Amino acid sequence: MRNTCRKFRWHLSVTMLMVSLTVVWYCYDDLATGGFHHKQRQKLDWQAEIINPHPYRFTVAHQEKCEHGGSDVFVVIIVHTAHGHVTHRQAIRATWGNQSNIPGVEIRTLFALGTTDNQDLQRAIEKEDAMHEDIIQENFKDSYKNLTLKTVMTLKWFLYFCPKAGYLMKTDDDTYVNVLNLVKTLRMLKDKTGLVTGFVLKGSQPRRDVMSKWYVSVEDFPKETFPWYTAGGTGYVMSSDVVPLLYQMSLRTKPLPLEDVYIGMCLETLGITPKQNKQFHCCDKLTYDPCVYKNLITSHGITVSEMYAIWEGEQDLKKKCGFYHDWIVPALNSLLYA
């Protein structure tokens, strides 16, 4: 009996020691990374009322895209699309969205949708997904005013199925993404935690004209200036540690139809400042020039035919751009950050 008690006390002591070491390691690791998680979790009021619960469920999820939580995945790119944009999705699959483009780098590209009342469109989506297995869908109505729901769905998918991946990128289906430049930029970062980056809009004001596509009422947003936010169309990227905080904050933040502004509101409350990177081109149409596009990460407002043309142009850049664009321009890329 006495030996049994001694063994029990010994096992208990070892267990307590292991727990203590784990806690100390976590705290040390948090301090070593600037205490990002601790500081941001303090700003997230866990007792705050959930006012935007996002009660929707995945009808198509493809959780198999990230085995073991996505620990081997470098970046997940979720493209916001519409049911009828079949040719856009096909163009992306055939060009920058092909997962085999960068050998040795695990990238997942998925298309995000809500539901539609048009049964023909829904059947077409199901057939398309059966072929490509890259569409995720939740049971909210897909519409322009529900883009914020689609963004929350994007965060939720990453958090549920791929939380161990390195980064999450959100973009639109009329955006060209230079995935190689994206990977290079993310790999060169010194600070790999607490990151949200893209083309940052500063000092933007809400449109009060009820006829405007981007109309925001005083009731929805009473302030005169939006918080800093990354332009949603051309795309933005966040490190994986930001995703759970942002998702939880979205549940506690009054919804706004402008999804990129909404994300900016959540980031502001969390105390996270998005980092400017003008390799994400915004906010006008950029005429295609291979020597210019060579140094971009994204360009928005791209047609299907342009998507193919840009991709083909990328395959022969060295002949077209020469020494200046191969060596001098990359050296100047540091000037793009502010």
Phi, psi and omega in degrees: 000316181296319179297321179298316179296320179297316179298318180298314180297322179296313179297320179296318180297316179297317180299314180297322178297316180297317178298316181298315179297322179297315179296315179299315180299316181298316181295318179296316180299320179296318179293323181295334178260023177085010179064029185304308185299317181297313183296315183288324178293330176295325182281341177274110181281099184293341179272352182297146181294137175280111184253352182223070196290346182050069187276026186264157181237155177286129171266334171223126186237323183053051178296343180291349179296337182232090176288146179056036177074010178081025183298338179263001184266128180281311181214140172256126178250116178250119185261122176280127186224178176235157186305318185279356185273052182298315183293329176297313181294320179296320179296318180295317179299324184277346184239250189290340183275000179289120187294345182269007184295324182241096181302137177087354179243118182277116180233139176241127178243124182228155179248130185256134181220154165263200181262169177223150176280346180279106185293329177296317178296318181295318178296322178296320178296317180296322178293317179298317181291326177299329180279318188253338179052051182218019179249130174247146188213138173242164188268044167252157182289128180283117179202166180299320182289347179256019179298328178296322176298322180293325178290318176296322175300321179299313177299317182297317181299312180300314183295321183283319193244341184219043188291343182266001175293162184286315187216157173239131174241135173248134176210180180250164185280000172250029178243134173267129180246122172274095188294326179298315177295323177300311181296315179301315182297315181293325179290333182277350182297137174278318181261108185256006177239156179064029187261131164225123183219154181167201174275111186271125176262124185243131176077017178293148182245146179293144175277125181259000178282118185297342180274351183284143176298333184253026181301135175227123181285160177296326179295320181286323181212096186285340183288160182272344182226135176288154170292164175302137178210156178270132181302126187284324185297312182284345173106153175213160185233144175223149175287155189298332182288342179282329189303309181297324178294316181293320178297313179297321179293325179297329179287343184246014183236132180303129184294151177224139183297333181277102190296323182288322176296319180301316177298321176299321177298316180295319179296319180299316179296325179283347182080024179257123180262121178294144183262133182289135172213107185279006168288343169272104188282133178206149014224028178234167180288128181257118178298137185291125172219116185302329181285338175275313182296336181302334185253004179268160168261316179220154170219131188260159177080033185265131177281169180298315180295323178294326179302313179293319182296317180296318180298315179296321179296326180294335184284347183227038188290325187297323179292324187276333189254329176070193187301316186302310184280340179280330187236314185288311183299314177302326179294333180272355184298337179298336179288347181283345184263139178217000000 
